[in-house]
Amino acid sequence: MNRETISIGEMIRQVLKKRKRTVVWFAEELSCSRTNIYKIFAKHSIDTYDLLRISKILDYDFFQVYSEELKKQKGK
């Protein structure tokens, strides 16, 4: 998968903003520090377990984004 195609950290940041939730709230939900949240925002990839937790917390299927990208690449 092309790393430039999907920046998961940026997508997480955008969904958090769309949900009108703060970094402090998100850090509490993930049981981590605000510093770690900013590190997540900077990531281009993320562990699937962590992505599952984040998907549940933000009520957003980040895996679907990857599935759609895979379908696009198969169609080339």
VENHUJO-V925615 format. One record per residue. N is the residue number from 1. RES is the residue in one small letter. SS is DSSP state (hx for helix, st for strand, lp for the rest). PHI is phi as a letter, one per 40 degrees, with the letter a starting at -180 (* if undefined). Layout:
BEGIN
n:N res:RES ss:SS phi:PHI
n:N res:RES ss:SS phi:PHI
END
This chain:
BEGIN
n:1 res:m ss:lp phi:*
n:2 res:n ss:lp phi:c
n:3 res:r ss:lp phi:c
n:4 res:e ss:lp phi:c
n:5 res:t ss:lp phi:c
n:6 res:i ss:lp phi:b
n:7 res:s ss:lp phi:b
n:8 res:i ss:hx phi:c
n:9 res:g ss:hx phi:c
n:10 res:e ss:hx phi:c
n:11 res:m ss:hx phi:c
n:12 res:i ss:hx phi:c
n:13 res:r ss:hx phi:d
n:14 res:q ss:hx phi:c
n:15 res:v ss:hx phi:c
n:16 res:l ss:hx phi:d
n:17 res:k ss:hx phi:c
n:18 res:k ss:hx phi:c
n:19 res:r ss:lp phi:c
n:20 res:k ss:lp phi:f
n:21 res:r ss:lp phi:b
n:22 res:t ss:lp phi:c
n:23 res:v ss:hx phi:c
n:24 res:v ss:hx phi:c
n:25 res:w ss:hx phi:d
n:26 res:f ss:hx phi:c
n:27 res:a ss:hx phi:c
n:28 res:e ss:hx phi:c
n:29 res:e ss:hx phi:c
n:30 res:l ss:hx phi:c
n:31 res:s ss:lp phi:f
n:32 res:c ss:lp phi:a
n:33 res:s ss:lp phi:c
n:34 res:r ss:hx phi:c
n:35 res:t ss:hx phi:d
n:36 res:n ss:hx phi:c
n:37 res:i ss:hx phi:c
n:38 res:y ss:hx phi:c
n:39 res:k ss:hx phi:c
n:40 res:i ss:hx phi:c
n:41 res:f ss:hx phi:d
n:42 res:a ss:lp phi:c
n:43 res:k ss:lp phi:c
n:44 res:h ss:lp phi:c
n:45 res:s ss:lp phi:a
n:46 res:i ss:lp phi:a
n:47 res:d ss:lp phi:d
n:48 res:t ss:hx phi:c
n:49 res:y ss:hx phi:c
n:50 res:d ss:hx phi:c
n:51 res:l ss:hx phi:c
n:52 res:l ss:hx phi:c
n:53 res:r ss:hx phi:d
n:54 res:i ss:hx phi:c
n:55 res:s ss:hx phi:c
n:56 res:k ss:hx phi:c
n:57 res:i ss:hx phi:c
n:58 res:l ss:hx phi:c
n:59 res:d ss:lp phi:f
n:60 res:y ss:lp phi:a
n:61 res:d ss:lp phi:c
n:62 res:f ss:hx phi:c
n:63 res:f ss:hx phi:c
n:64 res:q ss:hx phi:c
n:65 res:v ss:hx phi:c
n:66 res:y ss:hx phi:c
n:67 res:s ss:hx phi:c
n:68 res:e ss:hx phi:c
n:69 res:e ss:hx phi:c
n:70 res:l ss:hx phi:c
n:71 res:k ss:hx phi:c
n:72 res:k ss:hx phi:c
n:73 res:q ss:hx phi:c
n:74 res:k ss:hx phi:c
n:75 res:g ss:lp phi:c
n:76 res:k ss:lp phi:c
END
